[in-house]
Amino acid sequence: MAVGYQEEYVRAGRSLKRALKRSSLRRPLRAVKRRADELALVFASRQDRRHALSGPRQAWRVKRDYQISFLRDAGLQPQHRLLDLGCGTLRGGIPIINVLDDGHYWGVNAREQALTAARAELVDAGLEHKRPRLIHGSDFDLLHLGVKFDVIWAFSVLPHLDDAVLGGALRCVKEHLANDGRFFATVHLGSSKGGGSWDEFPDLRRPLDFYEKEAARADLEVLDLGALSELKHPPNVVNAFHHMLEMRAA
Ligand SMILES: C[S@@+](CC[C@H](N)C(=O)[O-])C[C@H]1O[C@@H](n2cnc3c(N)ncnc32)[C@H](O)[C@@H]1O
């Protein structure tokens, strides 16, 4: 019964969003929401504030728990080496670092501010001794780590890369993936290219065949594992409809 109510609630929210999208009130309402979010952040906890740099403040715990749980289900082992592309504030990274052997987690992120929050998060979690490498950079073509990874991970990242940056990210994946390594990435699938923006980044919806073609250019094969909501992600949380792609060397 409770689930029924929840579904109704989510459905009502979606139709309200659709109606607002078409309405002339869209812009002023967005501005009000932005202000309200900024104000709420002033009173939010330290962790809520940090992870607001990685996505909606209210969802960071779910997103954290989901990332490690997906990776464990996919077979992540302590001895594996993992490269987290767009690791952000370590919203997902902290439990991954906790599971992996010392020095086996590498994270790359474009925004220094997020990495500063990530380092604070690491200290608070008492995980500095795990010696994760946190690298500041936004041009994946410049990343040559000289290490092969069993798992490369990009959660809520590919939709924020424009086409040229995405191409670089896929070449970077190909260069750093171990022979039997796997790259998992969430994407917002849609029948045609479109989308908006998130902070200073684009927020892009793209068709699956676009990712397949881009991956083929980098000698990678793509498998669509399905929507996150079909992969144990709570259905009523932001971006549950995003898909998880798995890529391997072709
Ligand atoms: C939505 S956040 C997700 C963070 C993290 N993966 C998580 O799920 O907690 C997207 C992250 O991608 C990073 N990003 C965007 N473009 C990037 C680029 N070209 N290189 C590295 N990081 C990038 C942003 O700085 C941001 O921290």
The ligand as an SDF file (V2000), in Angstrom:
LIG
                    3D

 27 29  0  0  0  0  0  0  0  0999 V2000
   27.3510   14.6890  -10.8580 C   0  0  0  0  0  0  0  0  0  0  0  0
   29.0010   14.7680  -10.3000 S   0  0  0  0  0  0  0  0  0  0  0  0
   29.2570   13.0610   -9.8850 C   0  0  0  0  0  0  0  0  0  0  0  0
   30.4170   12.8570   -8.9390 C   0  0  0  0  0  0  0  0  0  0  0  0
   30.6780   11.4050   -8.5610 C   0  0  0  0  0  0  0  0  0  0  0  0
   30.9080   10.5660   -9.7090 N   0  0  0  0  0  0  0  0  0  0  0  0
   29.5390   10.8710   -7.7310 C   0  0  0  0  0  0  0  0  0  0  0  0
   28.6710   10.1840   -8.2680 O   0  0  0  0  0  0  0  0  0  0  0  0
   29.4880   11.1790   -6.5670 O   0  0  0  0  0  0  0  0  0  0  0  0
   29.9000   14.9270  -11.8320 C   0  0  0  0  0  0  0  0  0  0  0  0
   31.3700   15.2020  -11.6300 C   0  0  0  0  0  0  0  0  0  0  0  0
   32.0340   15.1380  -12.8990 O   0  0  0  0  0  0  0  0  0  0  0  0
   33.0600   16.0920  -12.8720 C   0  0  0  0  0  0  0  0  0  0  0  0
   33.4900   16.4010  -14.2460 N   0  0  0  0  0  0  0  0  0  0  0  0
   32.7800   17.0180  -15.2190 C   0  0  0  0  0  0  0  0  0  0  0  0
   33.5110   17.1490  -16.3260 N   0  0  0  0  0  0  0  0  0  0  0  0
   34.7130   16.5920  -16.0570 C   0  0  0  0  0  0  0  0  0  0  0  0
   35.9240   16.4200  -16.8000 C   0  0  0  0  0  0  0  0  0  0  0  0
   36.0490   16.8430  -18.0640 N   0  0  0  0  0  0  0  0  0  0  0  0
   36.9670   15.8170  -16.1920 N   0  0  0  0  0  0  0  0  0  0  0  0
   36.8590   15.3750  -14.9210 C   0  0  0  0  0  0  0  0  0  0  0  0
   35.7470   15.5130  -14.1640 N   0  0  0  0  0  0  0  0  0  0  0  0
   34.6960   16.1080  -14.7280 C   0  0  0  0  0  0  0  0  0  0  0  0
   32.4490   17.2810  -12.1580 C   0  0  0  0  0  0  0  0  0  0  0  0
   33.4380   18.1490  -11.6420 O   0  0  0  0  0  0  0  0  0  0  0  0
   31.6400   16.5820  -11.0610 C   0  0  0  0  0  0  0  0  0  0  0  0
   32.4020   16.4710   -9.8790 O   0  0  0  0  0  0  0  0  0  0  0  0
  1  2  1  0
  2  3  1  0
  2 10  1  0
  3  4  1  0
  4  5  1  0
  5  6  1  0
  5  7  1  0
  7  8  2  0
  7  9  1  0
 10 11  1  0
 11 12  1  0
 11 26  1  0
 12 13  1  0
 13 14  1  0
 13 24  1  0
 14 15  1  0
 14 23  1  0
 15 16  2  0
 16 17  1  0
 17 18  1  0
 17 23  2  0
 18 19  1  0
 18 20  2  0
 20 21  1  0
 21 22  2  0
 22 23  1  0
 24 25  1  0
 24 26  1  0
 26 27  1  0
M  CHG  2   2   1   9  -1
M  END
$$$$
